[in-house]
Amino acid sequence: MTDSKKYGFTTTTLHSDRQKAIEHGSLHKPIHTSVTFGYNDARELATVFQGKQPGYRYGRQGNPTVAALEDKVNKMEDGFATICFATGMAAIGAIAQALLQKGDHVVSSAFLFGNTNSLWQTVGLQGVAVSMVDATDVKHVEAAITPATRIVFVETIANPRTQVADLARIGKLCAERGIVYIVDNTMTSPYLFQPKSVGASIVINALTKSIGGHGNALGGSLTDTGLYDWSRFPNIFDTYKRYPTVQWGIAQIRAKSLRDFGASLGPEAAHHLAVGSETMALRLDRECANALAVAQMLEADERVAAVYYPGLKSHPQHAISTELFRSYGSLFSFELKEGIDCFDYLNRLKLGISASNLGDTRTLVIPVAHTIFYEMGAERRASMGIAESLIRVSIGIEDTDDLVEDFRKALDAV
Ligand SMILES: *Cc1c(COP(=O)(O)O)cnc(C)c1O
């Protein structure tokens, strides 16, 4: 297989390892567990350390099995370069560690994965100001920008209330102002959406979710799309300016986050995630169809107060989602009518498992306010549109009729 022809998403993912003369003709990239890598010529070791020649030195900054996964994810995102991390949060944390300094300002969507919300609070205590805005309209982002704004951070579809950011217009705004535009693509995954198409500078994926897809390994990735001109970024250290400009960002992130903080992905996890990624498109086609069928059934039921899924015509960003995404994702959330206890409902599901992961092959359900969003308190939840009875559903690949029946029968039972 050569690079000369552009293949489809799954073909490219499946065959990406083989483009690099894989050891012994192995079909999977082998799991390299060695922590360090030896050289017959000590001078060669020195040139690798000095970045003058590619090569592995110590597992915290790079490993061949992890590098093969980085290459796969980079192809999925059509990126310039990708770094993998131990978790999705480590990839997001790397932004704070490597790119932000005291006195800087961040504009972030207010509709966020709970742990990212918590991270911005932490960063806020360390001398970086963070403005949380309604990113479904670019004008709120624009109003928050100051001369100190270094990055704008959004999720594609927000977890768990499914608000969709004004992705393309925010991209244009950031390009005009020379601001680094970071998009967390976890909820759409590179199969449903490539943030590079709306001008993202950096794309985050929690590999734990749809890319790995089986709930058996944690991982995260950060992709530099190559679109941002790093010569406009004031926080690049002189030592990384010895590379061509396009490499400044990724070189500094690899060193400052992976080397200094060490949340490196292990080779065994990288192998699990790489194998899982081979079937991502197949799984997501099924999951998106399942999510739409169950969401439509719930929306039509009078015992349900509200359903939030970008695939429903009633969703405020249905039109923009149709325009930007291949499909609407595997996650939706809903509220039951007053008087129906969300715990009673969840306990009556036979297939939906009460658990906190998402993007798994199995359908997972969770009462949001009482679990993942418990710590932030009722006031902040209300500002994010999180009702106390909100149930988040991550639909799996079960047979569609079985899932529709399961969610309907549980309503009959409460
Ligand atoms: C799960 C998730 C993360 C964090 O990923 P972990 O691997 O659990 O650390 C980040 N962003 C979004 C949108 C997520 O759903």
The ligand as an SDF file (V2000), in Angstrom:
LIG
                    3D

 15 15  0  0  0  0  0  0  0  0999 V2000
  -13.9080   11.2120   28.6780 C   0  0  0  0  0  0  0  0  0  0  0  0
  -13.6360   12.5480   28.1090 C   0  0  0  0  0  0  0  0  0  0  0  0
  -12.4120   13.1770   28.3290 C   0  0  0  0  0  0  0  0  0  0  0  0
  -11.3230   12.5730   29.1940 C   0  0  0  0  0  0  0  0  0  0  0  0
  -10.8780   11.3420   28.7750 O   0  0  0  0  0  0  0  0  0  0  0  0
  -10.2230   10.2910   29.8440 P   0  0  0  0  0  0  0  0  0  0  0  0
   -9.5490    9.2910   28.9980 O   0  0  0  0  0  0  0  0  0  0  0  0
  -11.3560    9.7460   30.6480 O   0  0  0  0  0  0  0  0  0  0  0  0
   -9.2880   11.0810   30.7080 O   0  0  0  0  0  0  0  0  0  0  0  0
  -12.2040   14.4210   27.7590 C   0  0  0  0  0  0  0  0  0  0  0  0
  -13.1420   15.0200   27.0160 N   0  0  0  0  0  0  0  0  0  0  0  0
  -14.3410   14.4520   26.7830 C   0  0  0  0  0  0  0  0  0  0  0  0
  -15.3350   15.1600   25.9440 C   0  0  0  0  0  0  0  0  0  0  0  0
  -14.6380   13.1990   27.3270 C   0  0  0  0  0  0  0  0  0  0  0  0
  -15.8310   12.6350   27.1110 O   0  0  0  0  0  0  0  0  0  0  0  0
  1  2  1  0
  2  3  1  0
  2 14  2  0
  3  4  1  0
  3 10  2  0
  4  5  1  0
  5  6  1  0
  6  7  2  0
  6  8  1  0
  6  9  1  0
 10 11  1  0
 11 12  2  0
 12 13  1  0
 12 14  1  0
 14 15  1  0
M  END
$$$$
